[in-house]
């Protein structure tokens, strides 16, 4: 990301929003054209547009600011990348959990009143059903594991087959609120979940 900003500043001194900068995929496409690389070099997730669609949901989050003292990290994108890094570090084999960690707050950029419903609608067809379930249960699971939920919700979450994953996701969501936390770029995070998912699918066949 820093390299793209430096390149942009070398061309113009005018303000450029993050969404106006080329993505890693667009840069690779331009390099492929310059070097004469075959079009088939692109991975499946890039060719079907999934990577670009996910990035189009993530990148605008750097302009969505938290207004709560519980979020000193400032913007939603930075928070999402922190949660992703924490989940990947604590459970490196669970790519569906990584996807939920990265994408759980994308609804904040569309409808901050009902962010979870918005996120689930936006992610249909882009991520696995399990990732959608983890995101849909995150708010309720947070109440459960913080001791604020009623008996019915507590029983539902604790008896869920993904109870341990939900607990970890809640912990990462709560911990990913630090100023100065080192994170990867959104492009690297999306590339990780898509490539890892492709590899996992290949092993399953």
ABEGO torsion letter per residue (X at the ends): XAAAAAAAAAABABBBBAAABBBAAAAAAAAAAAAGBBAAABBAAAAAGAAAAAAAAAAAAAABBBABAABAAGBAAAAAAAAAAAAAAABAABAAAAAAAAAAAAAAAABAABAAAAAAAAABGABBAAAAAAAAAAAAAAAAAAGABBAAAAAAAAABAAAAAAAAAAAAAAABBBBGBBBBBAAAAAAAAAAAAAAAAAAAX
